[in-house]
Amino acid sequence: MEFFSSLFFYFIFSLFAVIGLPATSRFIGNRVLALSAAKIAGLAIFGYPIWLGATFHILDFQNHFLLRGLFLILILAGAYILWKYPTQEFRSFVPQNSKNQKREKKRKVARPWISSFLWIEVISIALFFLYLYLRSVHPAANNTEHFMDMALLSSSGKSHFFPFIDPWFSGHTVNYYYYGSYLLSIIANISSISYAMAYNFSLGLIYSLSAILAGAIAYAITKLKKIAFLAAFLTTTAGTLFYAACAIGGIFAEPNTICSYASSTRLFTPSYIINEIPSYSFTVGNLHAHLIALPFFLLGLFVLYAISQCDKPKYKDFLFLALLLATSGMINLWDFVTLSALVSILILIKIIKSRKFLLQWAGFGTISIIAAFLAMMPLLVYFKSPVLGIGFAPLYAARHNLINTQYPTPFSALVGMWGIFAVSIAVAFTAIYREIKNNIFFIIISVVALGIIVGMEFFFIKDIYSIANPPYFRANTTFKFGYHAWVLLSLASAVSLGALGNRKGTKIAVSTVALSALLAGIIYPIEAIRQYYLPANTPHTLDASSWMKNKNAGDLETIDYINKNIRERSVIAEAVGDSYTDFSRITTFTGMITPMGWKTHEWTWRFQGKEIKNAPLGTTIETGWGAVSIVANDIARLYTTPSPEEAKQIIDQYKIEYIYVGGLEQSQYPALEESKFHQLSNVVFESDGSKLFKVMLNLVK
């Protein structure tokens, strides 16, 4: 049953290709590559106006009949555009003459590229199901930050309008990146797939899409299938040279040691910097914003490559680029920063080289960034960033007397993270300088990647880490921007090796570097699968909530009851706890709202650091934790007070409609007084010692 659900989820997503193909077919000359990029393009095209309508309360996102109707209309519109106004590459879709001979000739012409597309689709489906097979061994959305991602997905999918009420802080709108979760919830809502299933299906889609897009970009540049495979592998699956050395060193150690898969992202113990890369993201399966943004980021790179090949700028390309910039930025704002830098450098190079279209290049490039920023404004006006600005790393380290905190970045980390990429690019650039220097796309992604790596040594993002925990002041900076550097260098190194491979007498050098990259990169996925997935001795499933069956069946059965019987997002009181725990599990898996969820996360999302920005060291200033603590204490009083009157006051204050009492509530609040709930509410569901109370209507203001 889960297999057919996943197949249907994939099928619904594939239909977005018809919406996206009119756009991708106009900037990607190769039909196969245009089709490969069309699905994610279609989701971006469909998702933005729907979100905009729901943001301005013009469209109700919970009107699934309307949602599916608009989906069908856009599919028909896309098919009509392809039929009526096909590009040169897609004319074989449309019979130009009724004579059988000409039709047969077109069929023969179409067969090779159709065969190629089918092969790519087979690879895409195979990657999708291969990843899902691994996830079926360890599908649980618990531990690390799975709860956060699950809460954003279910809340996005069940909201009428945007921005929605924070699932973990009733009365407040969500103040975190939710747009990517919203896009994925579109597929779930159209296909009527539960969010607990859609969570893992989405991870499979992102993995498959990212590999296909990375390979498509490399193939578009080099026309080499081997290089396409290498780019896809490096981008999505490969580990670092640092991890390879760690794993091999453990084999020869006395006694033998195992290099934890987590060492791929946290290189040292303790690790004051975080060097997350896609292979680690796909291993743990956190549906974070930076991972959801990955295929959109790659599609943006694909558009930039297409633009880089044009002598004359086309406004349609820049219009679509603006949509992708906005989409990537709303999913993960740091993607907008990096993509805008890439656009700016591309335009600068084009202006320097152009003689006829200087103003057009400057104008279109500037307008695309401005248009993207304006498109993001309906989201940004509600988003209060906890970022306090940009800091100068050497000055900060000296001021806080930071020693042995991986600043500057140790040489072993630099070589371990970027060494293979640096060697492959350097070898190619040295051997074929003339060919490489004329590849504008290679130049811009290499320059921006190098700029990121060097820039992280001098500058950092001022945030909660730099205020509350100085040794970790660069953690978010190396996390967010290092992720982009990895993707850019994966493509750049693959492209450079491809260019080198086309030259006589360089096969040995290319083969040596490529083989080294593969061997070093493949150690991590092997170890990650062995450590993270293979030890599990559980039935295969793709239900992200299945972990509760053995831990607390009452919780899971209550969640199922709520998902089936309570349509509207309602405020449900449940035990309050801190991050990386099972607290807020009812809200997380139902898309409902609780007065307070993970306390530290809510504090982080709403961190108020402006007052402390220039305060003397050691000054105590309220940064938002007080508001979080007040709500947490009120919910504790709700459960422990014997007074129905006091409980009613709290219920009224937070507009609580349901109260849940399960094992976690009983352990968190040993003095829990349940009797008052029977006076104020009715039990609507009970299972395995757990009770869901519905507050009497006359009590809720």
ZAMARGU-4260 file (C-alpha; in steps of 0.2 Angstrom, whole numbers, plus 5000, padded with zeros to 4 digits):
<rodrens>
0) 5000/5000/5000 | 5014/5012/5004 | 5023/5008/4988 | 5007/5013/4978 | 5005/5029/4989
5) 5023/5034/4985 | 5021/5030/4967 | 5005/5041/4966 | 5015/5055/4975 | 5028/5054/4962
10) 5016/5054/4948 | 5007/5069/4955 | 5023/5078/4956 | 5028/5073/4938 | 5012/5081/4932
15) 5020/5098/4936 | 5032/5095/4922 | 5018/5100/4910 | 5017/5117/4919 | 5035/5120/4919
20) 5040/5114/4902 | 5034/5129/4892 | 5047/5139/4903 | 5062/5126/4903 | 5060/5122/4885
25) 5064/5140/4881 | 5080/5142/4890 | 5086/5124/4889 | 5089/5119/4871 | 5091/5100/4874
30) 5073/5093/4875 | 5078/5079/4887 | 5087/5091/4899 | 5072/5103/4898 | 5060/5089/4903
35) 5071/5084/4917 | 5071/5102/4925 | 5052/5105/4921 | 5045/5096/4936 | 5053/5107/4949
40) 5050/5122/4938 | 5032/5118/4937 | 5030/5117/4956 | 5039/5135/4957 | 5027/5142/4944
45) 5011/5134/4952 | 5016/5137/4970 | 5019/5156/4970 | 5002/5163/4964 | 4993/5150/4975
50) 5004/5156/4990 | 5001/5174/4986 | 4982/5172/4984 | 4982/5163/5001 | 4993/5177/5009
55) 4981/5191/5003 | 4966/5180/5009 | 4960/5179/4991 | 4962/5160/4990 | 4958/5147/5004
60) 4972/5134/5003 | 4961/5122/5012 | 4949/5122/4997 | 4956/5107/4990 | 4943/5106/4976
65) 4949/5123/4970 | 4967/5118/4972 | 4965/5103/4961 | 4955/5113/4949 | 4968/5126/4947
70) 4981/5112/4945 | 4971/5104/4931 | 4969/5121/4923 | 4987/5125/4923 | 4992/5108/4916
75) 4980/5110/4902 | 4987/5128/4899 | 5004/5121/4899 | 4999/5107/4886 | 4991/5120/4875
80) 5006/5132/4875 | 5017/5117/4870 | 5005/5112/4857 | 5002/5129/4850 | 5018/5138/4852
85) 5032/5124/4853 | 5050/5129/4853 | 5061/5122/4839 | 5067/5108/4849 | 5049/5103/4854
90) 5041/5104/4836 | 5041/5085/4835 | 5027/5085/4848 | 5016/5094/4836 | 5011/5086/4819
95) 5014/5099/4806 | 5006/5090/4791 | 4992/5077/4791 | 5001/5066/4778 | 5007/5049/4785
100) 5024/5050/4778 | 5029/5066/4787 | 5021/5060/4803 | 5031/5044/4802 | 5047/5054/4798
105) 5044/5065/4814 | 5041/5049/4824 | 5058/5043/4819 | 5066/5059/4823 | 5058/5059/4840
110) 5062/5041/4845 | 5081/5045/4850 | 5077/5059/4862 | 5061/5050/4869 | 5072/5035/4873
115) 5085/5046/4882 | 5071/5055/4892 | 5064/5038/4897 | 5081/5032/4903 | 5083/5048/4913
120) 5065/5045/4920 | 5070/5027/4925 | 5085/5033/4934 | 5075/5047/4943 | 5062/5034/4949
125) 5076/5022/4953 | 5084/5035/4964 | 5068/5040/4972 | 5064/5022/4977 | 5081/5017/4982
130) 5081/5032/4994 | 5064/5027/5000 | 5070/5009/5003 | 5083/5015/5015 | 5071/5027/5023
135) 5059/5013/5026 | 5072/5005/5038 | 5073/5021/5048 | 5058/5032/5043 | 5055/5040/5060
140) 5053/5059/5061 | 5060/5060/5079 | 5077/5064/5086 | 5087/5079/5080 | 5076/5092/5072
145) 5063/5080/5063 | 5049/5087/5074 | 5052/5105/5068 | 5051/5100/5050 | 5036/5089/5053
150) 5027/5103/5062 | 5031/5115/5048 | 5025/5103/5035 | 5009/5098/5043 | 5005/5116/5049
155) 5008/5122/5031 | 4997/5109/5023 | 4982/5112/5036 | 4982/5131/5035 | 4969/5142/5026
160) 4980/5157/5024 | 4998/5163/5026 | 5008/5166/5036 | 5000/5153/5048 | 4999/5153/5067
165) 5015/5145/5074 | 5011/5127/5079 | 5022/5129/5094 | 5017/5146/5100 | 4999/5150/5099
170) 4993/5168/5095 | 5009/5171/5085 | 5013/5169/5067 | 5027/5157/5062 | 5044/5166/5061
175) 5054/5153/5052 | 5057/5147/5034 | 5040/5138/5030 | 5039/5141/5011 | 5048/5125/5006
180) 5036/5115/5018 | 5021/5124/5010 | 5027/5119/4992 | 5029/5101/4998 | 5012/5101/5006
185) 5004/5106/4989 | 5009/5089/4983 | 5002/5080/4998 | 4986/5090/4997 | 4983/5087/4979
190) 4987/5068/4981 | 4978/5066/4998 | 4994/5058/5005 | 4996/5060/5024 | 5009/5072/5030
195) 5018/5058/5040 | 5020/5049/5023 | 5023/5064/5013 | 5038/5068/5024 | 5048/5054/5018
200) 5041/5054/5000 | 5047/5072/4999 | 5065/5067/5005 | 5065/5054/4991 | 5059/5067/4978
205) 5073/5080/4983 | 5086/5067/4982 | 5081/5061/4965 | 5078/5079/4959 | 5095/5085/4965
210) 5105/5071/4957 | 5096/5073/4941 | 5098/5092/4940 | 5116/5092/4945 | 5120/5078/4932
215) 5109/5088/4919 | 5119/5104/4922 | 5136/5095/4920 | 5130/5086/4904 | 5123/5102/4896
220) 5141/5109/4898 | 5152/5094/4894 | 5141/5082/4884 | 5148/5068/4894 | 5138/5055/4903
225) 5152/5050/4915 | 5154/5068/4920 | 5135/5070/4923 | 5136/5055/4935 | 5151/5062/4944
230) 5143/5079/4946 | 5127/5070/4953 | 5137/5059/4965 | 5148/5073/4972 | 5133/5085/4974
235) 5121/5073/4983 | 5130/5058/4989 | 5148/5060/4992 | 5157/5062/5008 | 5172/5073/5012
240) 5190/5068/5011 | 5191/5072/5030 | 5178/5059/5033 | 5187/5046/5022 | 5203/5049/5032
245) 5194/5047/5048 | 5186/5031/5043 | 5202/5024/5036 | 5212/5029/5051 | 5200/5020/5063
250) 5203/5004/5054 | 5222/5005/5057 | 5219/5012/5075 | 5223/5000/5090 | 5210/4996/5095
255) 5199/4998/5079 | 5188/5013/5080 | 5172/5018/5070 | 5171/5035/5063 | 5154/5041/5067
260) 5144/5047/5052 | 5141/5063/5061 | 5159/5067/5059 | 5155/5071/5041 | 5147/5088/5047
265) 5156/5090/5064 | 5174/5087/5060 | 5181/5089/5078 | 5176/5085/5095 | 5170/5097/5101
270) 5165/5105/5084 | 5164/5124/5085 | 5160/5124/5066 | 5147/5115/5056 | 5151/5109/5039
275) 5135/5101/5033 | 5134/5094/5016 | 5120/5086/5006 | 5125/5068/5009 | 5123/5071/5028
280) 5107/5080/5026 | 5100/5065/5016 | 5107/5053/5029 | 5098/5060/5044 | 5083/5065/5033
285) 5079/5082/5042 | 5067/5091/5030 | 5076/5107/5033 | 5074/5123/5023 | 5092/5122/5016
290) 5088/5104/5009 | 5071/5108/5002 | 5080/5123/4993 | 5093/5112/4985 | 5084/5107/4969
295) 5078/5125/4967 | 5096/5131/4969 | 5102/5119/4956 | 5088/5125/4944 | 5093/5143/4947
300) 5111/5137/4942 | 5104/5129/4927 | 5095/5145/4921 | 5111/5155/4925 | 5121/5143/4914
305) 5108/5145/4900 | 5109/5164/4901 | 5128/5163/4901 | 5128/5155/4884 | 5117/5169/4876
310) 5125/5183/4867 | 5110/5194/4869 | 5099/5194/4885 | 5081/5188/4884 | 5069/5196/4896
315) 5059/5179/4897 | 5075/5170/4904 | 5077/5184/4917 | 5058/5184/4922 | 5060/5165/4926
320) 5076/5168/4935 | 5067/5181/4946 | 5054/5168/4950 | 5068/5156/4955 | 5077/5169/4965
325) 5062/5173/4975 | 5057/5155/4977 | 5074/5150/4983 | 5075/5165/4995 | 5058/5162/5002
330) 5063/5143/5006 | 5080/5148/5013 | 5085/5167/5013 | 5104/5162/5011 | 5101/5154/4994
335) 5095/5171/4988 | 5111/5179/4994 | 5122/5167/4985 | 5111/5166/4969 | 5111/5185/4968
340) 5130/5185/4970 | 5131/5173/4955 | 5119/5184/4945 | 5129/5199/4949 | 5145/5192/4943
345) 5138/5185/4928 | 5131/5201/4923 | 5147/5210/4927 | 5156/5198/4915 | 5143/5200/4902
350) 5145/5219/4903 | 5164/5218/4901 | 5163/5207/4886 | 5147/5215/4878 | 5148/5229/4866
355) 5130/5229/4859 | 5119/5224/4873 | 5128/5232/4888 | 5113/5242/4895 | 5101/5227/4892
360) 5112/5215/4902 | 5114/5228/4916 | 5095/5232/4916 | 5089/5214/4915 | 5101/5208/4928
365) 5096/5222/4940 | 5078/5221/4937 | 5078/5202/4940 | 5085/5204/4958 | 5074/5218/4962
370) 5059/5209/4955 | 5063/5194/4966 | 5065/5204/4981 | 5048/5212/4978 | 5041/5195/4975
375) 5047/5190/4992 | 5041/5205/5001 | 5024/5198/5007 | 5034/5185/5016 | 5048/5196/5023
380) 5036/5209/5030 | 5030/5196/5043 | 5047/5188/5045 | 5058/5196/5059 | 5075/5189/5057
385) 5086/5185/5072 | 5101/5190/5062 | 5110/5205/5070 | 5121/5209/5055 | 5139/5204/5049
390) 5154/5203/5060 | 5172/5204/5057 | 5179/5187/5063 | 5197/5191/5068 | 5191/5206/5079
395) 5177/5195/5087 | 5189/5181/5091 | 5202/5193/5099 | 5188/5202/5109 | 5182/5186/5116
400) 5199/5178/5118 | 5194/5163/5108 | 5208/5150/5107 | 5207/5132/5100 | 5189/5135/5094
405) 5193/5131/5075 | 5196/5149/5071 | 5205/5151/5059 | 5199/5135/5051 | 5212/5122/5054
410) 5222/5117/5038 | 5216/5099/5040 | 5198/5104/5039 | 5201/5115/5024 | 5210/5101/5015
415) 5198/5088/5021 | 5183/5098/5015 | 5189/5106/4999 | 5205/5097/4994 | 5198/5086/4980
420) 5189/5100/4972 | 5204/5111/4973 | 5215/5098/4965 | 5203/5094/4951 | 5200/5113/4946
425) 5218/5117/4948 | 5224/5103/4936 | 5211/5107/4923 | 5214/5126/4924 | 5233/5124/4923
430) 5232/5111/4908 | 5218/5120/4898 | 5218/5138/4903 | 5211/5145/4887 | 5196/5133/4886
435) 5192/5135/4905 | 5193/5154/4905 | 5180/5156/4891 | 5168/5145/4901 | 5158/5160/4910
440) 5148/5148/4920 | 5163/5139/4927 | 5171/5155/4931 | 5156/5162/4941 | 5153/5147/4951
445) 5171/5144/4955 | 5174/5163/4960 | 5158/5163/4971 | 5163/5146/4979 | 5181/5153/4983
450) 5174/5169/4989 | 5163/5159/5001 | 5177/5149/5008 | 5189/5164/5010 | 5174/5175/5016
455) 5170/5163/5030 | 5188/5166/5037 | 5185/5185/5039 | 5166/5187/5041 | 5152/5179/5051
460) 5133/5181/5053 | 5129/5188/5070 | 5116/5178/5078 | 5111/5169/5094 | 5127/5159/5094
465) 5138/5175/5094 | 5128/5182/5108 | 5125/5167/5119 | 5139/5155/5115 | 5154/5164/5108
470) 5165/5149/5104 | 5151/5144/5091 | 5150/5161/5083 | 5154/5154/5066 | 5143/5139/5067
475) 5128/5145/5056 | 5140/5154/5044 | 5150/5139/5040 | 5134/5128/5039 | 5123/5139/5028
480) 5137/5146/5016 | 5148/5130/5016 | 5133/5121/5010 | 5132/5132/4994 | 5151/5131/4992
485) 5150/5112/4992 | 5137/5112/4978 | 5146/5125/4967 | 5162/5116/4969 | 5155/5099/4965
490) 5149/5106/4948 | 5164/5116/4945 | 5176/5101/4948 | 5165/5089/4937 | 5165/5102/4923
495) 5184/5105/4924 | 5187/5087/4923 | 5175/5085/4909 | 5184/5099/4899 | 5201/5091/4903
500) 5195/5074/4897 | 5191/5081/4880 | 5209/5085/4877 | 5221/5072/4871 | 5235/5066/4883
505) 5225/5070/4899 | 5215/5054/4902 | 5227/5048/4915 | 5226/5064/4925 | 5207/5065/4923
510) 5205/5047/4928 | 5216/5048/4943 | 5208/5064/4950 | 5190/5057/4946 | 5194/5040/4954
515) 5201/5048/4969 | 5185/5059/4971 | 5174/5044/4969 | 5184/5033/4981 | 5186/5046/4994
520) 5167/5051/4992 | 5160/5034/4993 | 5167/5029/5010 | 5154/5041/5019 | 5138/5034/5011
525) 5144/5016/5014 | 5147/5020/5032 | 5132/5031/5034 | 5120/5017/5028 | 5129/5005/5039
530) 5128/5015/5054 | 5112/5025/5052 | 5101/5012/5043 | 5107/4994/5044 | 5107/4992/5063
535) 5088/4995/5064 | 5079/4979/5066 | 5061/4986/5063 | 5048/4982/5050 | 5049/4992/5034
540) 5038/5007/5033 | 5038/5025/5027 | 5026/5032/5040 | 5036/5045/5049 | 5025/5043/5065
545) 5027/5024/5066 | 5040/5026/5080 | 5026/5030/5092 | 5018/5012/5090 | 5030/5004/5102
550) 5035/5020/5113 | 5017/5026/5116 | 5003/5019/5106 | 4990/5031/5115 | 4999/5046/5107
555) 4999/5038/5090 | 4980/5033/5091 | 4976/5050/5097 | 4985/5058/5083 | 4976/5047/5070
560) 4959/5052/5078 | 4964/5071/5077 | 4969/5069/5059 | 4953/5060/5054 | 4941/5070/5065
565) 4947/5088/5068 | 4948/5097/5052 | 4953/5114/5058 | 4969/5119/5066 | 4964/5120/5085
570) 4974/5125/5100 | 4978/5109/5110 | 4987/5110/5127 | 5001/5097/5129 | 5016/5095/5140
575) 5030/5109/5137 | 5048/5103/5135 | 5064/5108/5127 | 5072/5105/5110 | 5077/5088/5103
580) 5064/5078/5114 | 5047/5071/5111 | 5037/5086/5118 | 5024/5094/5106 | 5022/5077/5098
585) 5003/5079/5096 | 5004/5096/5088 | 5019/5091/5077 | 5010/5076/5069 | 4993/5084/5067
590) 4997/5102/5061 | 4987/5109/5076 | 4993/5123/5088 | 5000/5122/5106 | 5003/5136/5118
595) 5021/5132/5119 | 5032/5119/5110 | 5051/5117/5110 | 5056/5132/5121 | 5074/5134/5115
600) 5068/5134/5097 | 5055/5146/5099 | 5067/5157/5108 | 5080/5155/5094 | 5067/5159/5081
605) 5061/5175/5090 | 5078/5180/5097 | 5079/5199/5101 | 5097/5203/5101 | 5097/5221/5095
610) 5098/5228/5113 | 5113/5217/5117 | 5122/5221/5101 | 5132/5235/5108 | 5131/5230/5127
615) 5146/5228/5137 | 5151/5210/5140 | 5142/5202/5155 | 5127/5213/5153 | 5110/5204/5156
620) 5097/5209/5144 | 5080/5201/5140 | 5081/5192/5123 | 5064/5184/5121 | 5067/5170/5133
625) 5055/5178/5146 | 5040/5177/5135 | 5043/5159/5132 | 5045/5155/5150 | 5029/5163/5155
630) 5019/5152/5143 | 5028/5137/5148 | 5024/5141/5167 | 5006/5144/5163 | 5004/5127/5155
635) 5012/5119/5170 | 5000/5128/5181 | 4986/5122/5169 | 4990/5104/5172 | 4995/5105/5191
640) 4982/5117/5198 | 4968/5109/5208 | 4957/5124/5205 | 4945/5123/5190 | 4944/5142/5191
645) 4962/5145/5188 | 4963/5132/5174 | 4948/5141/5166 | 4958/5157/5166 | 4973/5149/5157
650) 4961/5141/5145 | 4953/5157/5141 | 4969/5166/5140 | 4977/5155/5127 | 4960/5150/5118
655) 4963/5132/5122 | 4950/5120/5114 | 4958/5103/5118 | 4968/5097/5132 | 4979/5081/5130
660) 4984/5070/5145 | 4996/5056/5140 | 5011/5047/5148 | 5023/5062/5144 | 5011/5074/5153
665) 5010/5063/5168 | 5029/5061/5169 | 5033/5080/5166 | 5020/5086/5179 | 5020/5073/5193
670) 5007/5084/5203 | 4995/5083/5188 | 4977/5086/5193 | 4966/5078/5180 | 4949/5079/5190
675) 4947/5097/5185 | 4947/5093/5167 | 4932/5082/5169 | 4923/5098/5176 | 4929/5109/5162
680) 4929/5097/5147 | 4923/5081/5140 | 4934/5066/5135 | 4932/5064/5116 | 4945/5051/5114
685) 4954/5039/5125 | 4967/5025/5121 | 4980/5016/5131 | 4978/5027/5146 | 4979/5043/5136
690) 4964/5055/5135 | 4960/5070/5124 | 4948/5082/5132 | 4937/5094/5122 | 4934/5110/5132
695) 4916/5114/5134 | 4910/5128/5121 | 4903/5139/5134 | 4921/5140/5142 | 4930/5146/5127
700) 4929/5164/5123
</rodrens>
